[in-house]
């Protein structure tokens, strides 16, 4: 098949592709499609190859390629053991990938870079062993991460940075080993709490700064704190996780492979996320919380925004 850039004149990115061939001194004379891709292979930088991958991917979609041409396409753009790859570069053992670069052993990836052993990743970079990742950076062994960075061994994280071994985190930074927290800055082992700064070992706390070993905003003995924490977590079973979500991710594979977005983001989403997260408080778990030392009904309501707290 003879290659001609004008055969893509009806494609949305035609003008971009035209400028690309002019900028890179791509040969103007007619040539075989395989030779055209060979020229890219031998004369283009990696950055230029990414753009050419989009051009030839559109050619494959709108004009077509024969089997030998497909083999050359996959050789030039380093696509191995993969299927359904669109406008992407450096792809190995993956499927359903579009507009991405350096993807290995992954599927349902779009607009991303440096993704390994992952699934359903959109507009993210440096992701490994993770799934349901959206608009995030440097994610390892995690799931359900949105608009966050430097997240490890965590799940259901939103708008947060430097998070490790946590579940249910919204708008926090430099936090580890925590659960159900909102607007926390620097801390460790914080549970069901909001608006803390440089605090650690807190249960059901809000509005504190530079504090440790607190229960309902009251400082207690460290040994007692750990005992109370373990008893609480024994009541909060793994089954409850399905009820506690900072943000929910849809499981539509076509959407992940296309254009992933969250419809719930926007003004007031912080309030909605906090309120929704604690709506899953079961009657049994709530009854246990009310039996805890220093229980403070109004404080728990401020943290959870759950009207059930104020009910008799």
Backbone bond lengths (Angstrom), bond angles and torsions (degrees), N, CA, C in turn:
res aa  C-N    CA-C-N  psi(-1)  N-CA   C-N-CA  omega(-1)  CA-C   N-CA-C  phi
1 X - - - 1.450 - - 1.535 109.43 -
2 X 1.332 116.66 136.69 1.459 121.34 179.73 1.524 109.85 -86.37
3 X 1.330 115.37 131.57 1.464 120.28 -179.16 1.524 110.51 -87.72
4 X 1.330 115.55 135.32 1.461 122.20 172.99 1.522 108.06 -148.52
5 X 1.300 116.47 124.76 1.462 120.44 -177.50 1.522 111.44 -60.37
6 X 1.334 116.67 -26.46 1.461 119.94 -177.86 1.521 112.97 -69.75
7 X 1.338 117.24 -14.48 1.460 119.25 175.60 1.532 111.74 -70.46
8 X 1.338 116.12 -11.34 1.473 120.83 176.42 1.521 111.63 -101.89
9 X 1.301 117.19 16.84 1.468 121.14 -175.97 1.522 113.00 -58.46
10 X 1.325 117.34 -27.72 1.461 119.69 -179.41 1.508 114.47 -88.70
11 X 1.328 117.16 1.11 1.463 121.60 -179.16 1.526 109.76 -87.27
12 X 1.331 117.21 144.99 1.463 121.33 -176.43 1.522 113.55 -55.00
13 X 1.338 116.78 -38.36 1.461 120.64 -176.03 1.527 113.20 -92.81
14 X 1.327 117.41 17.95 1.470 120.16 -176.52 1.522 112.20 -55.34
15 X 1.326 117.87 -46.40 1.461 120.78 -178.04 1.529 110.85 -62.81
16 X 1.328 116.92 -37.65 1.473 120.69 177.68 1.528 109.78 -64.78
17 X 1.329 116.52 -43.64 1.458 120.63 179.89 1.530 110.78 -65.13
18 X 1.319 116.63 -39.38 1.461 121.47 178.47 1.522 110.21 -61.20
19 X 1.319 116.74 -45.83 1.470 121.05 178.55 1.529 110.88 -64.21
20 X 1.336 116.57 -35.68 1.462 120.80 -179.86 1.525 110.49 -62.98
21 X 1.318 117.06 -46.33 1.464 119.57 -178.80 1.527 111.15 -65.60
22 X 1.322 117.48 -34.14 1.465 120.53 178.13 1.522 111.56 -71.93
23 X 1.312 116.33 -41.10 1.456 121.29 -177.84 1.520 112.14 -67.30
24 X 1.330 117.19 -34.16 1.473 121.45 -176.37 1.526 112.61 -95.00
25 X 1.336 117.15 6.97 1.465 121.56 -178.95 1.524 112.19 58.33
26 X 1.318 115.53 35.38 1.462 120.94 175.93 1.533 108.37 -59.74
27 X 1.340 118.67 135.48 1.475 121.20 -176.65 1.530 112.42 -51.73
28 X 1.331 115.60 133.92 1.453 120.72 -178.77 1.529 112.15 -84.50
29 X 1.344 116.02 -24.32 1.460 118.35 -178.91 1.529 110.52 -72.97
30 X 1.321 115.23 154.79 1.458 120.45 179.65 1.523 110.20 -63.61
31 X 1.358 115.90 142.29 1.453 120.43 177.57 1.513 109.87 -150.81
32 X 1.308 115.12 161.74 1.456 120.32 177.94 1.531 109.66 -63.77
33 X 1.328 116.13 147.13 1.468 120.93 -178.38 1.529 111.23 -57.53
34 X 1.327 117.80 -41.39 1.468 120.92 179.49 1.520 110.25 -64.08
35 X 1.338 117.38 -39.56 1.463 120.69 177.78 1.528 111.05 -67.16
36 X 1.330 116.58 -35.26 1.471 120.16 178.86 1.524 110.31 -63.65
37 X 1.329 116.26 -43.08 1.467 119.28 178.05 1.524 110.49 -70.34
38 X 1.328 116.96 -31.44 1.452 120.36 176.01 1.515 111.57 -64.98
39 X 1.340 116.79 -37.72 1.466 120.29 176.78 1.521 110.12 -61.00
40 X 1.327 116.97 -43.38 1.464 120.98 177.67 1.525 110.52 -60.62
41 X 1.314 115.30 -42.00 1.467 120.44 -179.02 1.526 112.01 -60.88
42 X 1.313 117.02 -35.91 1.466 121.14 -173.70 1.523 114.63 -97.38
43 X 1.311 118.09 -17.49 1.460 119.59 -172.41 1.524 115.11 -124.38
44 X 1.322 118.91 3.83 1.471 120.90 -175.15 1.518 111.53 -111.91
45 X 1.327 115.15 147.74 1.460 120.89 172.46 1.521 108.72 -77.54
46 X 1.331 116.93 167.76 1.465 119.78 178.68 1.520 111.08 -59.51
47 X 1.321 116.44 -38.87 1.473 119.76 179.78 1.523 110.45 -64.09
48 X 1.325 116.84 -41.06 1.461 120.40 178.56 1.530 111.14 -69.11
49 X 1.330 116.70 -34.96 1.452 120.05 178.70 1.528 111.81 -62.58
50 X 1.313 116.02 -35.52 1.466 119.27 177.54 1.522 109.70 -59.97
51 X 1.327 117.49 -42.80 1.465 121.18 179.97 1.532 110.79 -70.54
52 X 1.346 115.79 -40.31 1.464 118.70 178.24 1.534 111.26 -66.11
53 X 1.339 116.54 -30.13 1.463 118.64 178.31 1.523 110.75 -62.32
54 X 1.323 116.48 -34.98 1.459 120.75 177.85 1.531 109.69 -68.84
55 X 1.343 115.41 -42.14 1.462 119.90 -179.87 1.527 110.49 -60.17
56 X 1.331 117.20 -52.86 1.465 119.57 -176.39 1.526 112.13 -73.37
57 X 1.322 116.77 -23.15 1.459 118.86 173.74 1.526 109.84 -67.56
58 X 1.327 116.75 -41.98 1.464 120.33 176.26 1.533 110.43 -65.46
59 X 1.328 115.88 -37.21 1.475 118.72 175.89 1.529 110.23 -59.59
60 X 1.330 115.02 -45.10 1.462 119.97 -179.92 1.518 111.14 -60.82
61 X 1.345 116.24 -37.14 1.463 121.15 -177.96 1.521 112.23 -75.88
62 X 1.349 117.19 -46.15 1.465 120.64 -170.38 1.532 114.29 -97.54
63 X 1.325 116.83 -26.43 1.465 119.73 -179.71 1.527 110.85 -106.57
64 X 1.340 114.97 -42.53 1.454 120.08 177.62 1.523 112.40 109.11
65 X 1.331 115.95 159.06 1.458 122.90 176.96 1.518 109.04 -141.23
66 X 1.321 115.32 143.69 1.450 120.98 173.23 1.521 109.21 -85.07
67 X 1.309 117.33 170.35 1.463 121.33 -171.89 1.521 112.65 -57.49
68 X 1.338 118.92 -43.66 1.465 120.80 179.17 1.525 111.35 -66.03
69 X 1.313 116.37 -34.13 1.474 120.62 178.93 1.525 110.70 -70.36
70 X 1.341 116.28 -36.57 1.466 120.22 176.05 1.522 109.83 -64.50
71 X 1.327 117.15 -41.05 1.460 120.57 178.00 1.526 110.74 -60.60
72 X 1.318 116.88 -42.46 1.474 120.28 178.25 1.520 110.79 -66.13
73 X 1.324 116.20 -41.26 1.465 121.31 177.44 1.530 110.23 -56.25
74 X 1.330 116.84 -47.93 1.461 120.85 -179.14 1.526 111.68 -68.77
75 X 1.328 117.26 -32.00 1.470 120.23 177.24 1.524 111.02 -68.69
76 X 1.325 116.67 -47.72 1.468 121.24 -177.20 1.518 111.74 -63.15
77 X 1.319 115.41 -42.75 1.465 119.37 -175.51 1.528 112.30 -100.21
78 X 1.324 115.17 15.59 1.466 123.48 170.85 1.529 112.62 51.83
79 X 1.324 113.81 56.61 1.460 121.70 177.25 1.532 107.19 -109.43
80 X 1.337 117.35 112.60 1.465 120.77 -175.44 1.522 111.24 -125.58
81 X 1.313 116.19 139.54 1.470 122.68 176.38 1.524 111.92 50.29
82 X 1.311 116.81 40.61 1.465 121.23 -174.69 1.523 110.14 -133.22
83 X 1.347 115.36 164.65 1.452 119.59 179.44 1.520 111.57 -146.74
84 X 1.305 115.51 151.28 1.459 124.30 -177.36 1.528 109.78 55.18
85 X 1.325 115.40 68.67 1.458 122.55 -178.90 1.521 108.07 -115.38
86 X 1.325 117.91 124.77 1.456 122.13 -178.91 1.527 110.96 -122.50
87 X 1.311 116.22 128.28 1.469 122.35 172.64 1.518 112.15 49.54
88 X 1.311 117.82 48.58 1.465 121.09 -175.66 1.526 110.72 -135.66
89 X 1.343 115.07 167.99 1.462 121.59 -169.58 1.522 109.56 -145.46
90 X 1.334 117.72 139.82 1.461 122.41 -177.00 1.536 110.75 59.23
91 X 1.299 117.30 70.01 1.462 122.05 -178.33 1.527 109.07 -119.36
92 X 1.321 117.80 128.87 1.459 121.33 -178.30 1.531 110.37 -134.27
93 X 1.326 116.09 128.01 1.470 122.52 174.42 1.524 111.81 49.75
94 X 1.319 116.27 49.98 1.465 121.09 -177.51 1.523 110.33 -136.35
95 X 1.335 115.89 167.45 1.458 120.22 177.65 1.516 110.29 -146.45
96 X 1.325 115.10 156.87 1.468 122.44 -179.71 1.533 110.15 53.21
97 X 1.337 114.74 63.62 1.468 120.91 179.90 1.524 108.73 -121.99
98 X 1.321 116.69 134.68 1.465 119.33 177.01 1.522 110.84 -140.85
99 X 1.331 115.32 143.67 1.467 122.67 175.36 1.518 111.40 48.76
100 X 1.316 117.39 47.86 1.464 121.79 -176.26 1.522 110.75 -137.36
101 X 1.334 115.38 167.54 1.462 120.92 -176.55 1.527 111.06 -141.58
102 X 1.311 115.41 138.22 1.466 122.46 177.42 1.529 111.51 59.10
103 X 1.321 114.61 65.48 1.465 121.89 -178.26 1.530 108.88 -114.17
104 X 1.321 117.68 129.64 1.458 121.71 -177.01 1.529 111.54 -131.96
105 X 1.331 115.48 130.47 1.460 121.86 174.76 1.528 112.28 49.18
106 X 1.319 116.22 49.56 1.469 121.07 -176.55 1.525 109.99 -139.62
107 X 1.338 116.16 165.15 1.458 119.37 177.01 1.514 111.13 -147.86
108 X 1.325 114.29 155.89 1.462 122.73 -175.36 1.524 110.24 57.75
109 X 1.335 114.84 63.73 1.460 122.33 -178.16 1.519 108.66 -120.84
110 X 1.323 117.61 132.70 1.461 121.00 179.17 1.520 111.18 -141.34
111 X 1.326 115.32 137.86 1.470 122.58 175.46 1.529 111.73 52.11
112 X 1.314 117.43 45.21 1.463 121.31 -175.43 1.524 111.40 -133.47
113 X 1.318 115.48 169.09 1.463 121.37 -177.15 1.530 109.99 -144.27
114 X 1.321 116.19 141.92 1.460 121.96 176.90 1.536 111.64 57.21
115 X 1.318 114.73 65.32 1.466 121.34 -179.28 1.529 108.81 -118.85
116 X 1.321 116.56 131.50 1.464 121.51 -176.70 1.528 110.84 -135.67
117 X 1.324 116.14 133.41 1.471 121.72 175.55 1.536 111.98 51.01
118 X 1.303 116.28 47.61 1.472 119.87 -175.30 1.525 110.80 -135.75
119 X 1.328 115.14 168.49 1.462 121.21 -177.12 1.520 110.29 -144.77
120 X 1.324 115.43 139.42 1.462 122.48 178.25 1.538 110.49 58.44
121 X 1.321 113.46 69.78 1.472 121.20 179.58 1.524 108.05 -121.13
122 X 1.312 116.55 129.77 1.461 121.43 -177.76 1.529 110.16 -130.76
123 X 1.317 116.10 131.44 1.465 122.19 172.86 1.525 111.92 49.44
124 X 1.322 116.52 48.98 1.466 121.21 -176.70 1.526 110.10 -136.22
125 X 1.333 115.33 166.58 1.466 120.21 -176.85 1.524 110.73 -142.00
126 X 1.322 114.40 142.83 1.463 122.23 179.20 1.531 110.89 58.13
127 X 1.316 114.64 68.59 1.465 122.04 -177.71 1.529 108.58 -121.11
128 X 1.326 116.48 131.67 1.463 119.65 -178.90 1.531 110.99 -139.47
129 X 1.321 115.79 136.31 1.468 122.06 177.00 1.533 111.79 52.09
130 X 1.313 116.77 47.45 1.467 120.34 -174.83 1.524 110.66 -139.60
131 X 1.343 115.77 166.55 1.457 120.43 177.36 1.523 110.94 -148.44
132 X 1.318 115.18 156.38 1.470 122.08 -175.99 1.536 110.20 54.83
133 X 1.321 115.12 64.53 1.458 121.30 -178.95 1.522 108.50 -116.20
134 X 1.315 116.98 127.13 1.461 121.10 -175.77 1.539 110.63 -133.28
135 X 1.330 116.54 124.43 1.469 122.11 174.82 1.525 112.22 51.81
136 X 1.321 116.62 50.61 1.464 120.33 -174.87 1.529 110.88 -135.88
137 X 1.337 115.23 166.35 1.464 121.46 -173.21 1.528 110.67 -139.20
138 X 1.321 115.63 136.29 1.460 121.93 177.14 1.537 111.55 59.32
139 X 1.322 115.29 70.67 1.460 122.52 -176.89 1.529 109.19 -117.86
140 X 1.321 117.24 130.35 1.458 121.63 -178.28 1.531 110.87 -132.42
141 X 1.331 116.42 129.20 1.466 121.49 174.62 1.527 112.31 48.31
142 X 1.319 115.91 51.98 1.465 120.27 -176.37 1.529 110.60 -138.98
143 X 1.340 116.22 168.64 1.462 121.25 -179.44 1.522 110.30 -145.81
144 X 1.328 115.30 150.25 1.469 121.97 177.47 1.531 110.70 57.60
145 X 1.320 114.82 63.79 1.466 121.04 -178.45 1.516 108.70 -118.06
146 X 1.326 116.54 129.05 1.467 120.83 -179.77 1.528 110.62 -132.01
147 X 1.331 115.13 130.57 1.464 121.58 173.41 1.529 111.74 51.66
148 X 1.324 117.00 50.70 1.465 121.24 -176.35 1.526 109.86 -140.22
149 X 1.334 116.38 167.89 1.455 120.44 179.05 1.525 110.66 -145.00
150 X 1.331 115.20 155.00 1.459 122.50 178.49 1.537 110.66 53.91
151 X 1.315 114.57 58.47 1.466 121.29 -179.09 1.533 108.47 -113.69
152 X 1.332 116.22 129.88 1.466 121.25 -179.07 1.533 110.45 -132.22
153 X 1.311 115.76 138.12 1.469 122.07 172.67 1.536 112.02 50.03
154 X 1.309 116.18 46.40 1.466 119.96 -175.19 1.525 110.72 -136.78
155 X 1.339 115.16 165.76 1.461 120.87 179.74 1.512 110.47 -144.06
156 X 1.341 113.66 144.14 1.468 121.45 177.57 1.530 111.02 59.81
157 X 1.323 114.91 66.63 1.467 122.67 -177.57 1.517 108.80 -119.49
158 X 1.330 116.83 133.12 1.459 121.49 -176.63 1.530 110.29 -132.47
159 X 1.330 116.42 129.71 1.467 121.92 172.31 1.537 112.35 51.41
160 X 1.327 116.45 50.52 1.463 120.45 -175.66 1.530 110.71 -138.92
161 X 1.338 116.04 160.39 1.457 121.94 -178.34 1.529 111.05 -135.43
162 X 1.316 114.64 144.72 1.466 122.36 178.15 1.536 111.29 55.55
163 X 1.316 113.82 65.21 1.456 122.23 -177.85 1.527 109.42 -116.53
164 X 1.324 117.37 132.77 1.460 120.51 -178.95 1.527 111.00 -137.14
165 X 1.330 114.80 129.67 1.465 121.23 175.77 1.533 112.16 55.14
166 X 1.309 115.43 54.88 1.472 120.69 -178.12 1.528 110.59 -130.31
167 X 1.326 115.42 161.91 1.463 121.65 174.24 1.529 108.62 -139.00
168 X 1.326 115.94 131.07 1.460 119.69 177.60 1.518 112.19 70.38
169 X 1.342 115.98 73.30 1.467 120.49 -176.38 1.518 109.44 -128.63
170 X 1.333 117.05 131.29 1.459 121.63 -179.75 1.522 109.26 -131.11
171 X 1.329 115.88 126.02 1.463 122.67 173.71 1.530 112.06 53.06
172 X 1.336 115.72 56.77 1.466 121.05 -179.63 1.525 109.79 -129.54
173 X 1.323 116.18 163.92 1.457 120.13 176.61 1.527 110.69 -147.39
174 X 1.319 114.78 144.23 1.464 122.65 178.53 1.534 111.85 54.20
175 X 1.329 114.56 58.13 1.469 120.39 -178.52 1.527 109.08 -128.82
176 X 1.325 117.28 142.58 1.458 121.60 176.98 1.524 110.94 -139.20
177 X 1.316 114.82 154.68 1.472 122.29 174.74 1.527 112.25 53.47
178 X 1.338 116.36 51.62 1.467 119.39 -174.95 1.525 111.07 -134.14
179 X 1.343 115.07 165.82 1.461 121.33 -174.21 1.527 111.16 -147.27
180 X 1.323 116.42 128.88 1.461 121.20 174.25 1.516 113.31 62.06
181 X 1.349 116.44 60.50 1.476 119.66 -175.53 1.527 110.80 -127.17
182 X 1.329 114.87 149.53 1.453 122.08 -177.69 1.532 109.71 -135.95
183 X 1.324 115.16 129.56 1.470 121.41 175.48 1.536 111.52 56.81
184 X 1.319 115.93 57.25 1.464 121.80 178.52 1.534 108.84 -112.85
185 X 1.306 116.92 133.56 1.455 121.71 178.98 1.522 109.98 -119.66
186 X 1.320 115.91 109.97 1.456 124.37 177.44 1.532 111.97 65.92
187 X 1.320 115.29 108.19 1.461 118.26 179.04 1.514 112.51 -179.27
188 X 1.317 115.04 169.96 1.453 122.59 -179.28 1.519 109.75 -142.81
189 X 1.306 115.71 141.15 1.471 122.46 179.87 1.531 111.42 51.01
190 X 1.310 113.42 68.81 1.468 121.20 177.63 1.528 107.11 -120.80
191 X 1.327 116.57 132.34 1.454 120.70 -173.75 1.526 110.93 -131.01
192 X 1.329 115.69 130.86 1.468 121.81 175.25 1.530 110.97 47.69
193 X 1.324 115.91 59.93 1.464 120.51 -175.72 1.524 110.74 -141.94
194 X 1.338 115.44 161.99 1.464 121.07 -179.53 1.523 110.80 -139.90
195 X 1.336 115.30 152.86 1.464 123.03 169.68 1.527 112.88 53.76
196 X 1.325 115.96 60.60 1.463 121.33 177.06 1.529 109.30 -120.02
197 X 1.326 115.79 149.49 1.460 121.27 177.90 1.520 109.94 -132.11
198 X 1.316 115.02 123.96 1.470 121.00 178.85 1.524 111.71 52.80
199 X 1.312 115.85 49.91 1.466 121.51 179.41 1.534 109.49 -123.01
200 X 1.326 116.18 151.30 1.461 120.92 176.70 1.517 109.70 -142.58
201 X 1.330 114.63 154.69 1.464 121.23 178.13 1.534 110.46 58.60
202 X 1.325 113.00 62.41 1.467 119.53 -179.37 1.525 110.49 -125.68
203 X 1.338 116.20 137.22 1.455 123.59 176.70 1.522 108.99 -123.94
204 X 1.327 116.55 123.94 1.466 121.24 178.12 1.536 110.86 51.71
205 X 1.336 115.33 59.17 1.467 120.74 -179.65 1.522 110.33 -123.96
206 X 1.331 115.48 157.06 1.455 120.71 178.79 1.524 110.31 -155.08
207 X 1.344 115.52 140.21 1.458 120.38 173.76 1.519 115.14 74.14
208 X 1.322 118.27 24.27 1.469 120.73 -178.57 1.525 111.17 -102.72
209 X 1.346 115.19 159.24 1.455 121.88 178.89 1.524 109.38 -142.02
210 X 1.323 116.32 131.87 1.468 122.07 177.05 1.536 112.39 56.92
211 X 1.330 116.31 47.34 1.462 120.42 -179.00 1.533 110.43 -123.50
212 X 1.362 114.50 154.96 1.462 120.87 176.36 1.521 109.91 -137.91
213 X 1.309 115.08 151.67 1.465 122.77 175.78 1.531 111.45 53.68
214 X 1.321 113.32 65.93 1.460 119.90 -179.14 1.528 110.61 -121.15
215 X 1.329 114.77 144.84 1.459 122.81 176.98 1.519 107.48 -132.82
216 X 1.314 117.25 119.81 1.471 121.64 -174.39 1.530 110.29 49.37
217 X 1.323 115.48 45.61 1.479 124.36 177.35 1.521 114.25 68.96
218 X 1.317 117.59 9.03 1.465 121.00 178.39 1.536 109.61 -107.49
219 X 1.327 117.29 129.09 1.463 120.51 177.05 1.531 110.01 -72.29
220 X 1.334 115.59 133.48 1.459 119.72 -178.89 1.532 109.95 -132.60
221 X 1.306 116.57 172.17 1.456 122.37 177.66 1.534 110.27 -60.72
222 X 1.338 117.12 137.67 1.458 120.97 -175.60 1.534 112.02 -61.55
223 X 1.337 117.45 -39.10 1.464 119.68 179.45 1.513 110.77 -64.75
224 X 1.331 116.61 -40.97 1.464 120.21 178.02 1.528 110.42 -64.01
225 X 1.334 115.21 -38.17 1.470 119.30 -178.12 1.529 110.90 -60.44
226 X 1.308 117.24 -46.96 1.459 120.70 -177.95 1.536 111.53 -65.39
227 X 1.320 116.45 -36.81 1.468 119.37 177.28 1.526 110.30 -64.44
228 X 1.331 116.40 -46.22 1.468 121.63 -179.83 1.533 110.90 -62.81
229 X 1.323 115.53 -40.60 1.466 119.66 179.03 1.525 111.23 -61.17
230 X 1.304 117.39 -47.83 1.464 120.86 -178.77 1.525 111.30 -62.41
231 X 1.308 116.77 -40.65 1.466 120.23 178.02 1.530 110.65 -63.56
232 X 1.333 116.08 -40.31 1.460 120.68 179.85 1.534 110.75 -64.35
233 X 1.324 116.68 -47.66 1.461 120.37 -177.77 1.523 111.87 -67.41
234 X 1.303 117.07 -26.88 1.466 119.52 174.30 1.518 111.09 -66.42
235 X 1.327 116.00 -31.70 1.466 120.57 177.56 1.532 111.09 -76.68
236 X 1.345 115.30 -32.30 1.473 120.40 -179.87 1.525 107.86 -87.86
237 X 1.294 117.06 96.27 1.458 121.75 -173.35 1.523 111.33 -82.28
238 X 1.319 115.40 165.99 1.458 121.45 177.32 1.527 110.70 -61.73
239 X 1.306 116.96 -28.43 1.461 120.15 -179.97 1.521 111.74 -64.47
240 X 1.330 116.15 -25.42 1.462 119.37 -179.06 1.528 112.41 -70.95
241 X 1.327 117.32 -16.78 1.458 120.09 -176.79 1.518 112.30 -57.36
242 X 1.334 116.30 -35.26 1.457 119.35 -178.85 1.522 112.13 -65.02
243 X 1.316 116.17 -19.19 1.467 120.22 -179.33 1.521 112.38 -91.63
244 X 1.319 116.89 -17.62 1.463 120.73 -175.89 1.519 109.27 -108.87
245 X 1.315 117.38 110.09 1.452 121.78 179.86 1.523 109.98 -138.49
246 X 1.335 115.12 128.48 1.463 118.99 171.23 1.518 108.95 -68.57
247 X 1.309 115.45 -45.82 1.455 121.65 177.44 1.521 107.92 -149.43
248 X 1.321 117.24 142.55 1.463 121.32 -178.88 1.525 110.30 -96.79
249 X 1.323 116.44 140.53 1.453 122.39 177.94 1.517 109.06 -107.79
250 X 1.324 115.36 132.49 1.459 119.53 177.74 1.530 109.61 -75.47
251 X 1.318 116.09 155.76 1.456 120.66 -177.95 1.522 111.67 -107.07
252 X 1.327 116.28 30.26 1.454 121.31 178.97 1.530 108.89 -82.53
253 X 1.332 117.09 106.75 1.465 120.81 -175.87 1.522 111.30 -64.18
254 X 1.317 117.56 -35.33 1.454 119.72 179.47 1.523 111.14 -64.64
255 X 1.344 116.41 -35.47 1.453 119.15 179.88 1.521 110.86 -68.97
256 X 1.331 117.41 -40.96 1.474 120.52 178.82 1.513 110.51 -63.62
257 X 1.326 116.00 -36.27 1.454 120.44 -177.98 1.523 111.27 -78.82
258 X 1.324 115.85 -13.90 1.455 120.29 179.97 1.506 112.92 -107.89
259 X 1.302 116.93 -102.38 1.454 120.88 -176.68 1.523 109.72 -123.68
260 X 1.309 115.45 101.64 1.456 121.35 -176.88 1.521 109.79 -85.26
261 X 1.327 116.85 132.23 1.450 119.94 174.09 1.524 108.90 -151.60
262 X 1.311 115.32 160.94 1.459 120.04 178.94 1.517 108.56 -110.92
263 X 1.303 116.53 120.52 1.456 120.39 -175.91 1.523 112.72 -77.91
264 X 1.347 116.65 -15.33 1.462 118.91 -174.98 1.524 113.29 -88.48
265 X 1.337 118.15 -6.40 1.453 119.30 -178.58 1.522 110.47 -73.11
266 X 1.326 115.98 156.99 1.451 120.26 179.13 1.515 111.18 137.24
267 X 1.317 115.16 -170.57 1.455 120.87 -178.61 1.523 110.55 -59.67
268 X 1.304 116.13 130.72 1.454 120.96 177.96 1.509 114.22 84.37
269 X 1.339 117.07 3.68 1.464 118.10 -177.74 1.519 111.48 -67.40
270 X 1.329 117.66 -30.83 1.476 120.58 177.30 1.521 109.46 -56.14
271 X 1.329 116.68 -48.49 1.468 121.74 -179.08 1.524 110.27 -61.94
272 X 1.333 116.51 -45.06 1.461 120.80 -178.41 1.520 110.83 -62.61
273 X 1.346 116.64 -44.67 1.462 120.57 -178.40 1.524 111.28 -63.12
274 X 1.326 116.46 -43.68 1.462 120.32 179.79 1.518 111.05 -65.05
275 X 1.313 116.16 -43.47 1.460 120.73 179.95 1.533 110.81 -64.73
276 X 1.345 116.41 -45.95 1.455 120.03 -178.40 1.518 112.14 -64.14
277 X 1.323 116.79 -38.45 1.463 120.45 -177.00 1.523 111.22 -58.55
278 X 1.317 116.96 -42.49 1.461 120.52 -175.19 1.528 113.73 -90.80
279 X 1.346 117.11 0.04 1.456 118.78 175.74 1.523 110.99 -67.50
280 X 1.334 115.70 -18.81 1.450 119.42 -178.80 1.513 114.70 -81.69
281 X 1.325 117.95 3.88 1.466 120.31 178.36 1.527 109.76 -59.09
282 X 1.303 115.97 114.71 1.459 119.23 179.08 1.527 110.03 -75.30
283 X 1.298 116.03 157.08 1.468 120.10 178.94 1.526 111.02 -60.52
284 X 1.322 116.08 -37.33 1.456 120.28 179.67 1.525 111.22 -65.16
285 X 1.350 115.73 -45.56 1.463 119.91 -179.23 1.528 110.38 -67.44
286 X 1.322 116.90 -40.60 1.457 120.91 178.88 1.526 111.07 -63.44
287 X 1.309 116.57 -39.36 1.462 120.66 177.67 1.527 110.55 -61.41
288 X 1.329 115.83 -39.25 1.467 118.94 178.87 1.529 110.60 -67.18
289 X 1.332 116.74 -42.02 1.472 119.80 179.82 1.523 110.50 -59.36
290 X 1.313 116.10 -40.74 1.470 119.86 -179.10 1.526 112.47 -65.89
291 X 1.325 116.49 -20.00 1.469 119.78 179.84 1.531 112.41 -88.27
292 X 1.322 117.06 -4.50 1.460 120.67 -175.97 1.532 111.53 -75.10
293 X 1.341 117.60 153.46 1.475 121.08 176.96 1.532 110.33 -61.02
294 X 1.315 115.85 147.34 1.468 123.53 176.68 1.533 112.88 63.02
295 X 1.323 116.71 19.71 1.460 118.99 -179.00 1.523 110.28 -53.97
296 X 1.339 115.25 132.94 1.468 121.93 -178.57 1.524 107.61 -129.77
297 X 1.325 116.38 105.27 1.460 121.55 -174.94 1.521 112.66 -60.27
298 X 1.335 115.97 -46.44 1.462 119.69 -176.79 1.530 111.14 -66.60
299 X 1.322 117.16 -38.77 1.458 121.05 178.43 1.531 110.60 -64.60
300 X 1.313 116.86 -42.64 1.457 120.12 178.91 1.525 110.79 -64.21
301 X 1.325 116.67 -37.08 1.462 119.72 176.93 1.533 110.68 -64.87
302 X 1.332 116.77 -41.99 1.459 119.87 178.53 1.529 111.52 -62.01
303 X 1.309 116.54 -35.51 1.462 120.82 179.46 1.524 110.98 -74.08
304 X 1.300 116.74 -45.29 1.467 121.22 -171.41 1.522 114.70 -92.06
305 X 1.341 117.17 -25.80 1.462 122.14 -174.18 1.520 111.49 55.93
306 X 1.329 114.78 27.40 1.459 121.36 -177.73 1.527 108.92 -101.73
307 X 1.331 118.25 113.88 1.469 120.32 -177.73 1.514 114.39 -62.01
308 X 1.343 117.83 -19.34 1.467 119.83 177.68 1.524 111.47 -60.99
309 X 1.337 115.50 -24.77 1.464 120.06 -179.02 1.528 110.87 -61.69
310 X 1.318 117.52 -35.55 1.449 121.71 -176.08 1.515 112.90 -88.57
311 X 1.304 116.05 0.65 1.454 119.34 178.76 1.518 110.55 -85.08
312 X 1.276 117.34 147.49 1.463 121.67 179.67 1.532 109.61 -70.86
